[in-house]
Amino acid sequence: MKSKSQGENFLEKRPVHNEEIKWSVEDNGLVTIHMENKGIANRIAQKLIKKPKVSHIHLDEMGSFIWLQIDGEKTVFDIGKPVEEHFGEKALPLYERLSMFIHTLETNKFITCKNADEPSEK
């Protein structure tokens, strides 16, 4: 699967958690992302319509499993292997769903995706 913007193979990208994003794992194993609503528009919304200062995004079982696989070392392709083993047919079509989920996390700035040849920060 090629990234339209760079012509690179998205499956070779290495997702990395955004260090500014707080998250937790609940007792049931599900991940909750705690996103602070910053910026002038959010401050206005917080005052006018009582928008919370922090939004809590609750990931489902598969999303939580994927989130916990993200370590800055594994590529999207590598993450797919344990997802397939754990969820079987529920994960199909595997790499299309995984790529879409990773892309959504990146779009929302919960993660960044590094090229496979970039050094890791570990």
Residue pairs with C-beta under 8 A, 6 or more apart in sequence:
1 9
1 10
1 11
1 95
1 96
1 99
2 8
2 9
2 10
3 9
3 10
3 13
8 115
10 76
10 99
10 102
10 103
10 113
11 75
11 76
11 77
11 80
11 95
11 99
12 75
12 76
12 77
12 115
12 116
13 75
13 76
13 102
13 113
13 114
13 115
13 116
14 72
14 73
14 74
14 75
14 76
14 113
14 114
14 115
14 116
14 118
14 120
15 70
15 72
15 74
15 76
15 79
15 102
15 105
15 106
15 111
15 112
15 113
15 114
16 70
16 72
16 111
16 112
16 113
16 114
16 120
16 121
17 23
17 70
17 72
17 110
17 111
18 109
18 110
18 111
18 112
21 33
21 34
21 35
21 109
21 110
22 33
22 34
22 36
23 31
23 32
23 33
23 34
23 67
24 31
24 32
24 34
25 31
25 32
25 64
25 68
26 32
29 61
29 64
30 58
30 59
30 60
30 61
30 64
31 58
31 59
31 63
31 64
31 67
31 68
32 56
32 57
32 58
32 59
33 56
33 57
33 59
33 67
33 110
34 54
34 55
34 56
34 57
35 54
35 55
35 56
35 57
35 108
35 110
36 53
36 54
37 45
37 46
37 51
37 52
37 53
37 54
37 55
42 51
45 51
46 52
46 53
59 67
62 83
62 87
62 90
62 91
63 101
65 82
65 83
65 86
65 87
66 79
66 83
66 98
66 101
66 102
67 105
69 79
69 82
69 83
70 79
70 111
72 114
72 120
72 121
72 122
73 120
73 122
75 116
76 95
76 98
76 99
76 102
76 113
77 95
79 98
79 102
80 94
80 95
80 98
83 91
83 94
83 98
84 91
84 94
91 97
91 98
102 111
102 113
105 111
106 112
106 113
114 120
